[in-house]
């Protein structure tokens, strides 16, 4: 099953501080969590203006978020993760489990990149995101929409990237 991922984070040299994470499963299930371990003193004015006001303020420890994501994906023997420019998102995601080497055994050690797929198709204009932006769950839903759009343009690649059948 495909899982569409987005995170919000504070980036500083040599560190990423996760604020929130959103996952939307291909079947429509969703998971959203906010960290209660954020060092807001390191946040840029942009993050304080555009991200922080959208948070619900109910945070939890990152370790507990990692366990919740395990439960969210636990019945999937071949999860496939997709993001839009997901390099930082994937690092933040892996750190929820202790690092890439600590990912649950069925998780791949990579996240597929919709931006790269779009570029390979000549940079088509992507669907515009309606509603909230820079909110991890809203952005994960938009990422799912972008995957469907690109799959419609390029069904052969979409089929080739399908996870193995159990």
C-alpha positions as CSV (number, residue, x, y, z in Angstrom):
1,X,0.0,0.0,0.0
2,X,1.1,3.5,-0.7
3,X,1.6,6.0,2.2
4,X,1.8,9.7,1.4
5,X,4.0,11.5,3.9
6,X,4.7,15.1,4.9
7,X,6.4,16.7,7.9
8,X,6.8,20.1,9.2
9,X,10.2,20.8,10.9
10,X,12.7,23.4,12.0
11,X,15.8,23.1,10.0
12,X,19.1,24.4,11.3
13,X,22.6,23.5,10.2
14,X,23.2,19.9,11.1
15,X,19.8,19.2,12.6
16,X,16.1,18.9,11.8
17,X,13.6,19.3,14.6
18,X,10.3,17.6,13.7
19,X,7.2,19.6,14.5
20,X,4.5,17.4,13.0
21,X,3.9,14.5,10.6
22,X,1.0,13.5,8.4
23,X,0.5,10.2,6.7
24,X,-2.3,9.4,4.3
25,X,-2.7,5.7,3.3
26,X,-3.8,4.8,-0.2
27,X,-7.1,3.4,1.3
28,X,-7.9,6.8,2.8
29,X,-6.8,6.2,6.4
30,X,-4.8,9.1,7.9
31,X,-2.4,9.6,10.8
32,X,-1.3,12.9,12.2
33,X,0.8,13.8,15.2
34,X,2.6,16.7,16.7
35,X,5.8,16.6,18.7
36,X,5.9,18.0,22.2
37,X,9.7,18.1,22.0
38,X,10.1,21.0,19.6
39,X,12.6,23.7,20.4
40,X,10.6,26.7,19.3
41,X,13.5,29.1,20.1
42,X,15.3,27.8,17.0
43,X,12.3,28.4,14.7
44,X,12.4,30.9,11.9
45,X,9.9,33.7,11.8
46,X,8.4,32.0,8.7
47,X,7.8,28.8,10.7
48,X,6.3,30.8,13.6
49,X,4.0,32.6,11.2
50,X,3.0,29.8,8.8
51,X,3.3,26.5,10.6
52,X,2.8,27.1,14.4
53,X,-0.6,28.7,14.2
54,X,-2.0,25.6,12.4
55,X,-1.0,23.2,15.2
56,X,-3.7,21.8,17.5
57,X,-1.1,21.9,20.4
58,X,-1.7,18.3,21.5
59,X,1.8,16.9,21.2
60,X,3.5,13.7,22.1
61,X,7.0,12.3,22.4
62,X,8.6,11.4,19.1
63,X,9.3,7.8,20.3
64,X,5.5,7.4,20.9
65,X,4.8,8.8,17.4
66,X,7.1,6.2,15.9
67,X,5.2,3.4,17.7
68,X,1.9,4.9,16.5
69,X,3.2,4.8,12.9
70,X,4.2,1.2,13.3
71,X,0.6,0.4,14.4
72,X,-0.8,2.5,11.5
73,X,1.2,0.4,9.0
74,X,1.5,-2.9,10.9
75,X,-0.7,-5.1,8.6
76,X,1.1,-4.0,5.5
77,X,3.9,-6.4,4.4
78,X,5.2,-4.0,1.7
79,X,4.5,-0.4,2.5
80,X,5.6,2.2,-0.1
81,X,6.2,5.8,1.0
82,X,5.8,8.8,-1.3
83,X,6.6,12.4,-0.7
84,X,7.0,15.7,-2.5
85,X,10.7,16.8,-2.1
86,X,10.8,14.2,0.7
87,X,14.5,14.2,1.5
88,X,14.1,16.1,4.8
89,X,10.8,14.4,5.5
90,X,12.4,11.0,5.2
91,X,15.2,11.8,7.6
92,X,12.7,13.1,10.1
93,X,10.6,10.0,9.6
94,X,13.5,7.6,10.1
95,X,14.6,9.4,13.2
96,X,11.2,8.5,14.8
97,X,12.5,4.9,14.9
98,X,16.0,5.7,15.9
99,X,17.5,6.0,12.4
100,X,17.3,4.3,9.0
101,X,18.8,1.1,10.5
102,X,16.1,0.9,13.0
103,X,13.1,1.1,10.6
104,X,10.5,-1.6,11.1
105,X,11.8,-4.6,9.0
106,X,9.0,-4.3,6.4
107,X,9.7,-0.6,5.7
108,X,11.8,0.3,2.7
109,X,14.9,2.4,3.4
110,X,13.8,5.0,0.9
111,X,10.9,7.4,0.1
112,X,9.8,7.8,-3.5
113,X,9.9,11.4,-4.8
114,X,6.9,12.8,-6.7
115,X,8.9,15.8,-7.6
116,X,11.4,13.7,-9.5
117,X,8.6,11.8,-11.2
118,X,7.0,15.1,-12.3
119,X,10.3,16.3,-13.6
120,X,10.8,13.2,-15.6
121,X,7.4,13.9,-17.3
122,X,8.5,17.4,-18.3
123,X,7.3,19.3,-15.2
124,X,3.5,19.3,-15.8
125,X,1.6,21.8,-13.8
126,X,0.5,19.9,-10.7
127,X,-2.9,20.2,-9.0
128,X,-3.2,23.3,-6.9
129,X,-3.5,22.7,-3.2
130,X,-6.8,23.9,-1.8
131,X,-7.1,24.8,1.8
132,X,-4.4,24.7,4.4
133,X,-0.7,24.6,3.3
134,X,2.3,23.9,5.5
135,X,0.2,21.6,7.7
136,X,1.6,18.1,7.6
137,X,-1.7,16.3,7.2
138,X,-3.1,18.7,4.6
139,X,0.1,18.5,2.6
140,X,0.1,14.6,2.8
141,X,-3.4,14.6,1.3
142,X,-2.2,16.9,-1.5
143,X,0.8,14.6,-2.0
144,X,-1.8,11.7,-2.5
145,X,-3.6,13.9,-5.1
146,X,-0.4,14.6,-6.9
147,X,0.4,10.9,-7.1
148,X,-3.0,10.2,-8.7
149,X,-2.5,13.1,-11.1
150,X,1.0,11.8,-12.2
151,X,-0.3,8.2,-12.4
152,X,-3.0,9.4,-14.8
153,X,-0.3,11.0,-17.0
154,X,2.0,8.0,-16.7
155,X,0.2,4.8,-15.9
156,X,3.1,2.6,-17.1
157,X,5.4,4.1,-14.5
158,X,2.7,4.0,-11.8
159,X,2.2,0.2,-12.5
160,X,6.0,-0.4,-12.5
161,X,6.4,1.2,-9.1
162,X,3.7,-0.8,-7.5
163,X,4.8,-2.8,-4.5
164,X,5.2,-6.6,-4.9
165,X,2.2,-8.7,-4.4
166,X,2.2,-10.7,-1.2
